[in-house]
């Protein structure tokens, strides 16, 4: 029996490690702003005159989707699930340098400024023509956006709940609860896949409405990649948990049958 126990122990340890890594990746991807990045190929000088007004529009409470997306295009923007950021010149027009410094800042010194989406922003309706309230609600984009905000939390919640059940399993010295932990990890993996799918679809649909300018290129960033890597890790952990619990149960039953015989 010792040999079998080692195999299960190893499987469970590997599953726990995978689960932990995927939780860290998910948390990191939710907390960072590099889900999608825009790189503008035109030089920063063009922006410097308009820098202040772009920034004011970008931060204003009533910045609609079109306003802030245009700013993202023009200023090397990055978008996360919670925040959007643009890089603007720290130039004399609208950035006051310290009163006394030996090294006056160069004109094109750049600074990255971010603003968070508020909770109400996350649930606000998207319009068929971004920025035009009269064009009606674009249900697809509205629900894709809400899902991409909710799913990562559901995913992390499921994994934490799975971890709790796992701890109880250790306390009870039983492998049965590992099946539940496995199932929860599988569901978490599905949520993460759903999140990635919603995000890609949302960006695609947005760019159909607001095409990228000629001199701007967009790409998915590393925060997005972390979420993509997290899903297979969750599925692998799920498979290991379920395998260990089921195989152990089978062998336990065989052992009993053998003893009775």
Helices and strands as residue ranges (DSSP letters): H 2-31, E 36-40, H 45-59, H 65-74, E 78-79, E 83-89, E 110-116, H 119-123, G 133-135, H 139-172, H 177-209, E 216-220, H 222-260
